[in-house]
Amino acid sequence: MGSNSSRIGDLPKNEYLKKLSGTESVSENDPFWNQLLSFSFPAPTSSTELKLLEEATISVCRSLVENNPRTGNFGALIKVFLSRTKELKLSAECQNHIFIWQTHNALFIICCLLKVFICEMSEEELQLHFTYEDKSPGSYSSDSEDLLEELLCCLMQLITDIPLLDITYEISVEAVSTMVVFLSCQLFHKEVLRQSISHKYLMQGRCLPYTSKLVKTLLYNFIRQEKPPPPGAHVFPQQSEAGGLLYGLASGVATGLWTVFTLGGVGSKAAATPELSSPLANQSLLLLLVLANLTDAADAPNPYKQAIMSFKNTQDSSPFPSSVPHAFQINFNSLYTALCEQQTSDQATLLLYTLLHQNSNVRTYMLARTDMENLVLPILEILYHVEERNSHHVYMALIILLILTEDDGFNRSIHEVILKNITWYSERVLTEISLGSLLILVVIRTIQYNMTRTRDKYLHTNCLAALANMSAQFRSLHQYAAQRIISLFSLLSKKHNKVLEQATQSLRGSLSSNDTPLPDYAQDLNVIEEVIRMMLEIINSCLTNSLHHNPNLVYALLYKRDLFEQFRTHPSFQDIMQNIDLVITFFSSRLLQAGAELSVERVLEIIKQGVVALPKDRLKKFPELKFKYVEEEQPEEFFIPYVWSLVYNSAVGLYWNPQDIQLFTMDAD
């Protein structure tokens, strides 16, 4: 773009960009490249500015698309970048700021061009643009056919091998972002891509050996959360005025040059409250999720998914099975800490879900932790603020809980962790409560929210499944948690009666009018009765397995005993009501014998004494409630659009016109 570019609006008129995209071929050895790569303009710090950059460069990109088949300038630019990256590691060690700065600028231009190319042409056409050279019009050379693969391999090497320093931070982020752009062809297809040229390059050939190293590096980038160099810091060391013309040019540019990833230009005011403290960690996580969710090739599984499924703890000295490809080790303690700290973002929650669901080593390690509250509390907070979260984030949080509650050890241990002053729980002051009771409160609140707002059966089912998995291990339930269990049953009971009344009235109306179509109240009634039965099974499971640990639940049952009367003789609930009815009758009798006007403390004392006296063999045994999370068939139909929506909304410094997006619907700015 040259040293004379100072504003985004000047870019279409820039003489260097005109030459790059024009009709004249430029040799990769031409001094022009040094001039082109010595550019500066204030860094875009918002989606509005990124949109301006896109609009300012679109004419240049389209001109290059038109002329590149004759000039081969796109390929020449890539070769210039590739030749420079061979010396990048040495340049970092030698603190060669100018060389790294210009190499970064080359990659920045490549990324901008690729984004437009991918949006406006097919993958086959894109592949051809990597093969054009300065020969007869439209010709291409077979010995250049691997330039695309070479660029991808180079990006993987750059991400994994270049040491992360202040002077290499930006080019590291740019390399990750360029790989995301390479895979962004999915955004412009309504259907999930199952065959793709970029996928093929990444899953086969020269890129394949970098699989485990790339996944490991991206994970460590997420773990470390390295912040960018501070705005205003000198990229170049101070030198004397006799530093030479090149240094003078570079120094002048550097004081104003930061790429779109710095969240604020050097020497200017920082962007207002940047959302991301670590652009590198954010981009790395997004790329990792994209790679993990690539569809399998016809002849080979996704190697990045294999790597994510099989990596182990650095403290695990057992050998990897020979059948496990792309295996590596990583520090699980650091990974666990980062996951606990980053759960405010969708992408971190999705990573946690992916690891718990797919990597048994990670799942075993997490379930063995003695500080599970550090992980569970952020997940509960996501569910608690359900109104502020998107539905996918809520689903991921809920499925994580369901996976955790499949483990009996987890279900026992959460009732042993005592929490104090949960400030984000506003319905009631909770000065002291077990993690287990808090989990029950939040899940029940989610169910009630769903009943009144979204009415999503999938959400209901998973909430109830998590409660059912825990029910046999309920211990010392907080009085408020016990009340909320019964309150939820009361709400379901009222809803059942209302639907039953509507169905009865509708049936009467149909006898006098044959023209009006009837609402399907039978289906509604069936759904609500399924949920009621599930709640009764949860209560029954607790009473059968841990009655002596839960006097507060018995108290809540007795206080609302009339609720259960209508279900005693109901054919759908008769069997499951036996134990509940027995407990209510037994303890009601003991309270009656104790006299009237009993205090809460006295009632609880009578319940605790009665638990010892109640013969356990009188409670009928039912099969243990156990629900396992099972991923749906073709999960990619859900996860791939979800991941790319995260990229679209969260990728730093990347802008796509919402009108071009095909994979999901986005509102224009």
Residue pairs with C-beta under 8 A, 6 or more apart in sequence:
1 11
1 14
1 16
1 17
1 36
1 39
1 41
1 105
1 109
2 14
2 15
2 16
2 17
2 35
2 36
2 38
2 39
3 35
3 38
3 39
3 40
3 249
3 252
3 253
4 14
5 11
5 14
5 16
5 39
5 40
5 41
6 40
6 41
6 42
6 256
7 41
7 42
8 41
8 42
8 44
8 49
8 52
8 53
8 56
9 52
9 56
10 41
11 17
11 41
11 53
11 56
11 57
11 60
12 56
12 57
12 59
12 60
14 60
16 32
16 35
16 36
16 39
17 36
17 57
17 60
18 60
18 63
19 26
19 32
19 36
20 26
20 36
20 60
20 64
20 73
20 77
20 109
21 60
21 61
21 63
21 64
21 67
21 73
22 63
22 67
22 71
23 67
23 70
23 71
24 71
25 70
25 71
25 72
25 73
25 76
25 134
26 32
26 33
26 71
26 73
26 76
27 76
27 134
28 76
28 79
28 80
28 83
33 77
33 80
33 106
34 102
36 109
37 102
37 103
37 105
37 106
37 109
38 102
38 105
38 249
38 250
38 253
39 105
39 253
39 257
40 252
40 253
40 254
40 256
40 257
41 256
42 256
42 265
42 268
43 257
43 258
43 259
43 260
43 262
43 264
43 265
44 50
44 52
44 53
44 260
44 653
45 260
45 263
45 264
45 265
45 271
46 271
47 655
47 669
48 669
50 260
50 653
50 654
50 655
51 655
51 657
51 669
53 112
53 260
53 655
54 655
54 657
57 112
57 116
58 116
61 112
61 113
61 116
61 117
62 116
62 120
64 73
64 74
64 113
65 116
65 117
65 120
65 121
65 129
67 73
68 74
68 75
68 129
68 132
69 128
69 129
69 132
69 137
69 138
70 132
70 137
70 138
71 132
71 134
72 132
72 133
72 134
72 135
74 113
74 129
74 130
74 132
75 129
75 130
75 131
75 132
75 133
75 144
75 147
76 134
77 106
77 109
77 110
77 113
78 110
78 130
78 147
78 151
79 147
80 106
81 103
81 106
81 107
81 110
81 151
81 154
82 150
82 151
82 154
84 99
84 102
84 103
84 106
85 103
85 154
85 157
85 158
87 99
88 99
88 100
88 103
88 158
88 162
88 168
88 171
89 161
89 162
89 163
90 96
91 99
91 100
91 103
92 100
92 162
92 163
92 165
92 167
92 168
93 163
95 167
95 237
97 167
97 235
97 236
97 237
97 250
97 254
98 236
98 246
98 247
98 250
100 167
100 168
100 171
101 167
101 235
101 250
101 253
101 254
101 257
103 171
104 170
104 171
104 174
104 259
107 171
107 174
107 175
107 178
108 174
108 259
110 151
110 178
111 174
111 177
111 178
111 181
114 178
114 181
114 182
115 181
115 184
115 654
115 656
117 126
117 129
118 126
118 181
118 182
118 184
118 185
118 188
119 188
119 656
119 657
119 660
121 129
123 185
123 196
123 197
123 198
124 197
126 148
126 197
127 148
127 197
128 140
130 144
130 145
130 147
130 148
130 151
131 140
131 141
131 144
131 145
131 147
132 138
132 139
132 140
133 139
133 140
133 141
133 144
135 141
146 206
148 197
148 201
149 201
149 205
149 206
149 207
150 206
152 179
152 182
152 198
152 201
152 202
152 207
153 206
153 207
153 210
155 175
155 178
155 179
155 182
156 179
156 207
156 210
156 213
156 214
157 210
158 171
158 172
158 175
159 172
159 175
159 176
159 179
159 214
159 217
159 218
160 210
160 213
160 214
160 216
160 217
162 168
162 171
162 172
164 172
164 226
164 280
166 229
166 233
166 235
167 235
169 226
169 228
169 229
169 280
170 228
170 258
170 259
170 261
170 262
172 280
173 228
173 259
173 261
173 279
173 280
173 283
173 652
173 653
174 259
174 261
176 218
176 221
176 280
176 283
176 284
176 287
177 261
177 283
177 651
177 652
177 653
177 654
179 287
180 283
180 286
180 287
180 290
180 647
180 651
180 654
181 654
182 198
183 198
183 199
183 202
183 290
183 291
183 294
184 644
184 647
184 656
185 193
185 196
185 198
186 192
186 193
186 196
186 640
186 644
186 663
187 644
187 648
187 656
187 660
187 661
187 662
187 663
188 660
188 661
188 662
188 663
189 662
189 663
190 662
190 663
192 295
192 636
192 637
192 640
192 641
193 199
193 295
194 295
195 297
195 298
199 294
199 295
199 297
200 297
201 207
202 291
202 294
202 304
203 294
203 297
203 300
203 302
203 303
203 304
204 297
204 300
208 303
211 303
211 304
211 306
211 307
211 326
212 307
212 311
212 326
212 327
212 328
213 328
214 291
214 304
215 288
215 291
215 304
215 307
215 308
215 311
215 326
215 328
216 307
216 311
216 328
216 330
217 284
218 284
218 285
218 287
218 288
218 291
219 284
219 288
219 311
219 330
219 335
220 330
221 280
221 281
221 284
221 285
222 281
222 284
222 285
222 288
222 338
222 342
222 348
222 351
223 330
223 331
223 334
223 335
223 337
223 338
224 278
224 281
224 338
225 277
225 278
225 281
225 338
225 341
225 342
226 278
226 280
226 281
227 277
227 278
228 261
228 262
228 263
228 278
228 279
228 280
229 235
229 262
231 258
231 262
231 263
231 264
231 265
231 266
231 267
231 268
231 270
232 266
232 267
233 266
234 254
234 255
235 254
235 255
235 257
235 266
236 247
236 250
236 251
236 254
239 247
239 251
243 251
254 266
255 266
255 267
256 265
256 266
256 267
257 266
258 264
258 265
258 266
259 653
260 652
260 653
261 279
261 280
261 283
261 652
261 653
262 279
263 270
263 271
263 274
263 276
263 279
263 652
264 270
264 271
264 274
276 282
276 652
279 652
279 653
282 345
282 347
282 650
282 651
282 652
283 651
283 652
285 347
285 348
285 351
286 347
286 643
286 646
286 647
286 650
286 651
288 304
288 308
288 351
289 347
289 350
289 351
289 354
289 643
289 646
290 643
290 644
290 647
291 302
291 304
291 305
292 302
292 304
292 305
292 308
292 354
293 305
293 636
293 639
293 640
293 643
294 302
294 304
294 305
295 302
295 636
295 640
296 302
303 325
303 326
304 326
305 358
306 324
306 325
306 326
307 325
307 326
307 327
307 328
308 354
308 355
308 358
308 359
309 358
309 359
310 320
310 324
310 325
310 326
310 327
310 359
310 361
311 327
311 328
311 329
311 330
311 359
311 361
312 318
312 320
312 327
312 328
312 329
312 330
312 361
313 329
313 330
313 331
313 332
313 361
313 365
314 329
314 330
314 331
314 332
315 332
316 329
316 361
320 327
332 361
332 362
332 365
335 362
336 365
336 366
336 369
336 375
339 348
339 351
339 352
339 355
339 375
340 374
340 375
340 378
342 348
343 349
343 352
343 375
343 378
343 379
343 381
343 382
344 378
345 650
346 390
346 392
346 393
346 396
346 646
346 650
347 646
347 650
349 379
349 382
349 393
349 396
349 397
349 400
350 396
350 642
350 643
350 646
352 375
352 396
352 400
353 396
353 399
353 400
353 403
355 362
355 363
356 362
356 363
356 366
356 400
356 403
356 404
357 363
357 399
357 403
357 629
357 631
363 403
366 372
366 375
367 404
367 407
367 409
367 410
369 375
370 413
372 404
372 410
372 413
372 414
372 417
372 435
373 417
373 419
373 435
376 401
376 404
376 414
376 435
376 439
377 419
377 435
379 397
379 400
379 401
380 438
380 439
380 442
381 424
382 389
382 393
382 394
382 397
383 394
383 397
383 398
383 401
383 442
383 443
383 445
383 446
384 424
384 425
384 442
384 445
385 424
386 394
386 446
386 449
387 449
389 397
391 454
391 456
392 642
392 645
394 446
394 459
395 458
395 459
395 462
398 446
398 459
398 462
398 463
398 466
399 462
399 629
401 439
401 443
401 466
402 462
402 465
402 466
402 469
402 627
402 629
403 629
404 410
405 411
405 465
405 466
405 469
405 470
406 469
406 626
406 627
406 628
406 629
408 473
411 436
411 469
411 470
411 472
411 473
412 473
412 475
414 434
414 435
414 436
414 439
414 470
415 434
415 435
415 436
415 437
415 473
415 474
415 475
415 476
416 434
416 475
417 434
417 435
417 436
418 432
418 433
418 434
418 435
419 430
419 432
419 433
419 434
419 435
419 438
420 431
420 432
421 430
421 431
422 430
422 433
422 438
425 438
425 441
425 442
427 445
428 480
430 438
430 478
430 480
433 441
433 478
433 480
433 481
434 475
434 476
434 478
436 470
436 473
436 474
436 475
436 477
437 476
437 477
437 478
437 480
437 481
438 478
438 481
439 470
440 467
440 470
440 474
440 477
440 481
440 484
440 485
441 478
441 480
441 481
441 484
443 463
443 466
443 467
444 463
444 467
444 484
444 485
444 487
444 488
445 484
446 459
446 463
447 459
447 460
447 463
447 464
447 488
448 488
448 491
450 456
450 459
450 460
450 463
451 460
451 491
451 495
457 527
460 531
462 629
464 531
464 534
464 535
464 538
465 627
466 627
467 538
468 534
468 537
468 538
468 541
468 625
468 626
468 627
469 625
469 626
469 627
471 537
471 538
471 539
471 541
471 542
471 545
471 625
472 541
472 542
472 544
472 545
472 546
472 624
472 625
473 545
473 546
474 542
474 546
474 549
474 550
474 553
475 546
475 549
475 550
476 549
476 550
476 552
477 485
477 550
477 552
477 553
478 552
479 552
479 555
479 556
481 552
482 550
482 552
482 553
482 555
482 556
483 556
485 535
485 538
485 539
485 553
485 556
486 556
486 557
486 559
486 560
486 563
488 535
489 532
489 535
489 536
489 539
489 560
489 563
490 560
490 563
492 528
492 531
492 532
492 535
493 532
493 563
493 566
493 567
495 528
496 525
496 528
496 529
496 532
497 566
499 521
499 524
499 525
499 528
500 525
502 519
502 521
503 521
503 522
503 524
503 525
506 518
506 519
506 521
507 518
509 516
510 516
510 518
529 572
532 567
532 573
533 572
533 573
533 576
536 567
536 573
536 576
536 577
536 580
537 576
537 622
537 625
538 625
539 553
539 557
539 580
540 576
540 579
540 580
540 622
541 622
541 624
541 625
542 550
542 553
543 550
543 553
543 554
543 579
543 580
543 583
543 619
544 579
544 619
544 620
544 621
544 622
547 554
547 583
547 611
547 614
547 619
548 611
548 612
551 604
551 607
551 608
551 611
552 604
554 583
554 587
554 607
554 611
555 600
555 603
555 604
555 607
557 564
557 580
557 583
557 584
558 584
558 587
558 588
558 591
558 603
558 607
561 584
561 588
564 577
564 580
564 581
564 584
567 573
567 577
568 574
568 577
568 581
570 577
576 622
578 620
579 619
579 620
582 618
582 619
583 614
583 619
586 610
586 614
587 606
587 607
587 610
590 606
590 609
590 610
591 598
591 603
591 606
594 602
594 606
598 606
632 638
640 663
641 663
641 664
644 663
644 664
645 664
647 654
648 656
648 661
648 664
648 666
658 666
658 667
658 668
658 669
659 668
